[in-house]
Amino acid sequence: MAGGEEVTLDWEMFVFLFLSAATLLSAIYVIRAREIVHSVVGLATCFIAIAALYIMLSAEFVAIVQILVYVGAVVVVILFGIMLTRREIMESEKR
């Protein structure tokens, strides 16, 4: 470090590193997943990990809005869109 201070790995740092790794890995999984339902699960995981990071920053209101708006609304809308899509259309696109 610049000031010669040591970095200690306390619980807060461990939780932050775990949540940031979970956010990055689930975001990569959203991009790499072949099935759209798996991608939506990865997206929900990413949003929940970001909300947990907001809680660590003492921004509880932003975390609640993140969960209610994004996880609650966007993921449900995407899943309804998937369920209402005809299966024949999706099967023909794979060929």
C-alpha positions, 0 to 999 in steps of 0.5 A: 500500500502507499502508506505502508499499511497492511491489508487484513482479511477480516469478515467484511473484506471476505464477504465483499470479495465473495459477493463481488466474485459471485456478481462477476461469475453470474454476469459471465454465466448470463452471457455464456448460458445456452438456455434462456432460463439458465440465463435468467437464473444467473441474472437474478443471482447477479441482481441479488449479489449487487443488492447485498453489496448495497447493503454492505454500503449501508444503502438499504433503500437502494438494495430493497429497490434493486430486489423489488424492481429488478429481481421481482419485475424484470426477471418475472417479465422475462420468464413470462415472455419465455413461457408465452413463446411458442416452443416450435419457434424456439426449436426451429431457431436452433436448427 
